[in-house]
């Protein structure tokens, strides 16, 4: 009798365990669907609405509060693409992602070459595209974990699917960090050059793009020899890419959903360490 009772209890426990596992799986699946739906809705909204804040801005604000810094202000001023000259956008593309108009979120060739160079003993250089960096800046955090990289890839696919190339580049130049708690060309132009994005010269745009590998360390207003050298390289690449006229085909031509129709002469960016 006791053995039969024990078998019955084990059977009931197995049923309960199986039921709980199925319930937990259903709950996790439902949560994943809801989170994905919310993310898609938010990305669709941000297709037209300027981001009020990004995850990186929030993290910088929390860091300033935690360290009790005298200045805790996040400097961020949205500048619509209509107020940003094509040569400014081109400077960031020349510096960070010269295949941006052609790829669909990922530059497989650059990733492969970066890994091959690393295997030969060279420093691991950045291979993230502007689309990937935009995804990271908006929604994620610094780091190199598999989870963060997987989330970055997922968000990148959503951005490339739901946004135009122009919108991705517009959001990128407005949210990339260019100094200590300074984000985007709107705030950077005012703080570093006492001007507006529309009045930035090619050299000033190149200097802003040149500090992106480490905006906390470098300043566009007081460029180090490294920043000067990198800015000169960016200016040369801008010319090789065809100049501002190349981006005009989708930056100010009213093609909100298009990509450039001709291929520029591309040059690989110089090696740069991967930034999380």
C-alpha positions as CSV (number, residue, x, y, z in Angstrom):
1,X,0.0,0.0,0.0
2,X,2.8,2.4,0.9
3,X,4.6,1.6,-2.3
4,X,1.5,2.3,-4.4
5,X,1.0,5.6,-2.5
6,X,4.7,6.5,-3.2
7,X,4.3,5.7,-6.9
8,X,1.2,7.8,-7.0
9,X,2.9,10.8,-5.4
10,X,5.9,10.5,-7.8
11,X,3.4,10.4,-10.6
12,X,1.6,13.5,-9.4
13,X,4.9,15.3,-8.9
14,X,6.0,14.4,-12.4
15,X,2.8,15.8,-13.8
16,X,3.1,19.0,-11.7
17,X,6.8,19.4,-12.8
18,X,5.9,18.9,-16.4
19,X,2.9,21.3,-16.1
20,X,5.1,23.9,-14.4
21,X,7.8,23.6,-17.1
22,X,5.2,24.1,-19.8
23,X,3.7,27.0,-18.0
24,X,7.1,28.7,-17.5
25,X,7.9,28.1,-21.1
26,X,4.6,29.7,-22.2
27,X,5.2,32.7,-19.9
28,X,8.7,33.2,-21.2
29,X,7.5,32.9,-24.8
30,X,4.7,35.4,-24.2
31,X,7.1,37.8,-22.4
32,X,9.5,37.6,-25.4
33,X,6.7,38.3,-27.8
34,X,5.6,41.3,-25.8
35,X,9.1,42.7,-25.5
36,X,9.7,42.3,-29.2
37,X,6.4,43.9,-30.1
38,X,7.1,46.9,-27.8
39,X,10.6,47.2,-29.3
40,X,9.2,47.2,-32.8
41,X,6.6,49.8,-31.9
42,X,9.3,52.0,-30.3
43,X,11.6,51.7,-33.3
44,X,8.6,52.6,-35.6
45,X,7.9,55.6,-33.5
46,X,11.6,56.7,-33.5
47,X,11.4,56.5,-37.3
48,X,9.8,60.0,-37.2
49,X,10.3,61.2,-33.6
50,X,13.7,62.3,-32.3
51,X,14.9,60.1,-29.4
52,X,14.4,62.0,-26.2
53,X,17.3,60.1,-24.6
54,X,19.5,57.0,-25.4
55,X,20.7,54.3,-23.1
56,X,24.3,55.6,-23.3
57,X,23.0,59.1,-22.3
58,X,21.2,57.5,-19.3
59,X,24.3,55.6,-18.3
60,X,26.4,58.7,-18.5
61,X,23.9,60.6,-16.3
62,X,23.9,57.8,-13.7
63,X,27.7,57.8,-13.8
64,X,27.9,61.5,-13.2
65,X,25.4,61.2,-10.3
66,X,27.3,58.2,-8.8
67,X,30.6,60.1,-8.9
68,X,28.9,63.3,-7.7
69,X,30.5,65.3,-10.6
70,X,30.1,69.1,-10.5
71,X,28.6,69.1,-14.0
72,X,26.0,66.4,-14.4
73,X,24.4,67.9,-17.6
74,X,23.8,65.7,-20.6
75,X,24.5,67.9,-23.6
76,X,22.2,66.8,-26.4
77,X,20.5,68.9,-29.1
78,X,18.6,67.2,-31.9
79,X,19.5,68.5,-35.4
80,X,17.2,67.4,-38.3
81,X,18.9,66.1,-41.4
82,X,17.8,69.2,-43.3
83,X,20.1,71.3,-41.0
84,X,23.1,69.0,-41.4
85,X,25.3,69.5,-44.4
86,X,26.0,66.4,-46.4
87,X,29.8,66.8,-45.8
88,X,29.2,66.5,-42.0
89,X,27.3,63.2,-42.5
90,X,29.9,62.0,-44.9
91,X,32.7,62.6,-42.4
92,X,31.2,60.2,-40.0
93,X,30.6,57.6,-42.7
94,X,34.2,58.0,-44.0
95,X,35.5,57.5,-40.4
96,X,33.3,54.7,-39.2
97,X,31.6,52.8,-42.0
98,X,32.5,53.4,-45.6
99,X,30.2,50.6,-46.9
100,X,27.2,52.0,-45.0
101,X,25.2,52.8,-48.2
102,X,25.6,49.2,-49.5
103,X,25.3,46.8,-46.6
104,X,22.2,45.7,-44.8
105,X,23.5,46.2,-41.3
106,X,26.6,44.1,-41.2
107,X,29.9,44.4,-43.0
108,X,30.9,40.7,-43.2
109,X,34.1,41.4,-45.2
110,X,35.3,43.9,-42.6
111,X,34.6,41.4,-39.7
112,X,36.4,38.7,-41.6
113,X,39.5,40.9,-42.2
114,X,39.5,42.1,-38.6
115,X,39.6,38.5,-37.4
116,X,42.3,37.5,-39.8
117,X,44.5,40.5,-38.8
118,X,44.0,39.6,-35.2
119,X,45.1,36.1,-35.8
120,X,48.3,37.5,-37.3
121,X,49.0,39.4,-34.1
122,X,47.6,42.8,-35.0
123,X,45.3,44.6,-32.5
124,X,41.6,43.8,-32.8
125,X,40.1,46.6,-34.8
126,X,36.5,47.8,-34.9
127,X,34.2,46.2,-37.4
128,X,30.8,47.5,-36.2
129,X,28.8,49.3,-38.8
130,X,27.0,52.6,-38.3
131,X,23.7,50.6,-38.1
132,X,25.1,48.4,-35.3
133,X,26.5,51.4,-33.4
134,X,23.1,53.2,-33.7
135,X,21.4,50.1,-32.2
136,X,23.9,50.0,-29.4
137,X,23.7,53.7,-28.6
138,X,19.9,53.7,-28.5
139,X,19.1,50.6,-26.6
140,X,22.1,48.8,-25.1
141,X,25.1,49.1,-22.9
142,X,28.9,48.9,-23.2
143,X,30.4,45.5,-23.2
144,X,31.5,42.6,-25.3
145,X,29.3,39.7,-24.0
146,X,27.6,37.3,-26.3
147,X,24.2,38.4,-25.0
148,X,24.8,42.1,-25.8
149,X,26.2,41.3,-29.2
150,X,23.2,39.1,-30.0
151,X,20.8,41.8,-28.9
152,X,22.7,44.3,-31.0
153,X,22.4,42.1,-34.0
154,X,18.7,41.7,-33.5
155,X,18.1,45.5,-33.1
156,X,20.3,46.2,-36.1
157,X,18.1,44.0,-38.3
158,X,15.0,45.8,-37.0
159,X,16.6,49.2,-37.8
160,X,17.6,48.2,-41.3
161,X,14.2,46.8,-41.9
162,X,12.0,49.6,-40.5
163,X,14.2,52.7,-41.1
164,X,15.7,54.2,-44.2
165,X,19.4,54.6,-44.5
166,X,19.0,58.3,-44.2
167,X,17.2,57.9,-40.9
168,X,19.8,55.6,-39.5
169,X,22.6,58.0,-40.3
170,X,20.6,61.0,-39.1
171,X,20.0,59.3,-35.7
172,X,23.6,58.2,-35.5
173,X,25.2,61.6,-36.0
174,X,22.7,63.0,-33.5
175,X,23.3,60.4,-30.7
176,X,27.0,59.4,-31.1
177,X,29.1,60.5,-28.1
178,X,31.6,63.2,-29.0
179,X,32.8,64.3,-25.6
180,X,32.2,64.0,-21.9
181,X,28.4,63.9,-21.7
182,X,28.3,65.5,-25.2
183,X,26.1,63.7,-27.7
184,X,25.4,64.4,-31.3
185,X,26.5,67.1,-33.8
186,X,24.0,69.7,-32.4
187,X,25.6,69.9,-29.0
188,X,29.1,69.2,-30.2
189,X,29.1,72.0,-32.8
190,X,28.0,74.5,-30.1
191,X,30.3,73.3,-27.3
192,X,33.5,72.7,-29.3
193,X,33.2,75.2,-32.1
194,X,30.6,77.7,-31.0
195,X,28.6,77.2,-34.1
196,X,25.7,75.2,-35.5
197,X,25.8,71.9,-37.4
198,X,24.9,73.8,-40.6
199,X,28.0,76.0,-40.3
200,X,30.5,73.2,-39.6
201,X,33.4,73.2,-42.0
202,X,34.8,70.0,-43.5
203,X,37.7,70.1,-41.1
204,X,35.5,70.6,-38.1
205,X,33.3,67.7,-39.1
206,X,36.4,65.5,-39.6
207,X,37.6,66.5,-36.1
208,X,34.3,65.5,-34.6
209,X,34.4,62.1,-36.3
210,X,38.1,61.6,-35.4
211,X,37.4,61.5,-31.7
212,X,34.8,58.7,-31.9
213,X,37.2,56.0,-30.9
214,X,37.5,57.5,-27.5
215,X,35.4,60.7,-27.0
216,X,36.1,60.8,-23.3
217,X,39.8,61.1,-23.9
218,X,40.0,63.2,-27.0
219,X,38.6,66.7,-27.7
220,X,37.8,68.1,-31.2
221,X,38.5,71.6,-29.9
222,X,42.0,70.6,-28.6
223,X,43.1,67.9,-31.0
224,X,46.1,65.7,-30.2
225,X,48.5,64.7,-32.9
226,X,46.6,61.4,-33.2
227,X,43.3,63.2,-33.7
228,X,44.9,65.6,-36.3
229,X,46.3,62.7,-38.2
230,X,43.0,60.8,-38.1
231,X,41.1,63.9,-39.2
232,X,43.4,64.4,-42.2
233,X,42.9,60.8,-43.1
234,X,39.1,61.3,-42.9
235,X,39.2,64.3,-45.2
236,X,41.2,62.3,-47.8
237,X,38.6,59.5,-47.6
238,X,35.8,61.9,-48.0
239,X,37.3,63.0,-51.3
240,X,37.9,59.4,-52.4
241,X,34.3,58.6,-51.7
242,X,33.2,61.2,-54.1
243,X,32.7,64.2,-51.8
244,X,29.5,65.5,-50.4
245,X,27.8,65.0,-53.8
246,X,27.8,61.2,-53.1
247,X,25.5,61.5,-50.1
248,X,23.3,64.1,-51.8
249,X,21.7,61.2,-53.6
250,X,19.9,60.1,-50.4
251,X,20.7,62.8,-47.8
252,X,19.0,65.9,-49.3
253,X,17.3,64.5,-52.4
254,X,14.1,63.6,-50.7
255,X,14.7,59.9,-51.1
256,X,13.7,59.0,-47.5
257,X,13.7,55.3,-48.2
258,X,16.4,55.0,-50.8
259,X,20.1,54.1,-51.0
260,X,22.7,55.7,-53.3
261,X,22.5,54.4,-56.8
262,X,26.2,54.4,-57.6
263,X,29.1,52.8,-55.9
264,X,31.8,55.0,-54.4
265,X,35.5,54.3,-54.5
266,X,35.9,52.7,-51.1
267,X,39.0,52.7,-48.9
268,X,39.3,50.6,-45.7
269,X,39.3,52.5,-42.5
270,X,42.6,52.4,-40.5
271,X,42.8,49.9,-37.7
272,X,41.0,50.9,-34.6
273,X,40.3,49.0,-31.4
274,X,36.9,47.6,-31.0
275,X,34.7,49.7,-28.8
276,X,32.0,48.0,-26.8
